[in-house]
Amino acid sequence: MQFGSVLQDPGDNPLEIENLSVKRSGKVIIKDIDLTIKHGEFVGIVGPNGSGKSTLLLAILGELKFATGTIGIYGKPPQSRKLFGRVGWVSQAASNLPKHVRITVRELVHLGTLNAGNLFSLNDQRRRESVRKAIEMVGLENEQNVDVSRLSGGQRQRAVIARALASESEFILLDEPLVGIDREARNSLLKLLDQLCHEQGKTILMVSHDLTAIRQTAHRMIFLEETIRFDGPTESFPDLEKLADLRGIAPVHEQGCCTDIDSKEEE
């Protein structure tokens, strides 16, 4: 199996996918994926467990080989050196640092600015300014010298997002960033992501199992279950009955059957 070819059209959309299929351990996980994401969009991907959401993100990042199709990120193949710094990645485990690791928020965010060209540069004003702005953007100025292990779950998520922002990423991918944080932190994080789109011009692709949260935040929603079964404006996302139809789930009860049972019990 080889990587699919790169899109020939050098367009500058953050993401262009055509006819993508990915297999893992010989099993088709996602297939026939066609997807375009434009600048400044906040796109939410939802779907049941095992539907291929994380697989799609890993293929976009170039971490998984794909059987068919093409992926273009700003017109370049995944993991192209020309994409360095333009794509930010926040994984499910990004904020779960080992307890023995001692690192402050500022130090963690600073890691986002490192690359092969500046690894040994100790006095870089531009990088320091990127770190300062990233911390300010996520609202952690008062915690910047605090050990990450002492932060709440929501604050840790903000810190790892700041790390991605410090690299000056234009396109940010997040895999289940709402897991393990409370309601207040969740709402605060979603508001931050919305602001990054509207005020900073960032493009966001976020995977989440929290359908309600995505519907309240994303501009556009994708329902993925092996293939894309819905892709459209959030306000057009189907209700539960239509969603069941999209998934091919038929009702198991005949119309009126439950009413009949209730009537017999009353007799």
VENLIN-V448217 format. One record per helix or strand of 3 or more residues. SS is the DSSP state (A for helix, B for strand). FROM is the first residue (numbers start at 1). TO is the last residue. If there is no record, write none. Layout:
<<SS & FROM & TO> <SS & FROM & TO>>
//
This chain:
<<B & 15 & 24> <B & 27 & 37> <B & 42 & 46> <A & 53 & 60> <B & 68 & 73> <A & 81 & 83> <B & 87 & 90> <A & 105 & 111> <A & 125 & 137> <A & 141 & 143> <A & 148 & 150> <A & 153 & 166> <B & 171 & 175> <A & 183 & 200> <B & 203 & 207> <A & 211 & 217> <B & 220 & 224> <B & 228 & 233> <A & 234 & 236> <A & 240 & 247> <A & 257 & 266>>
//
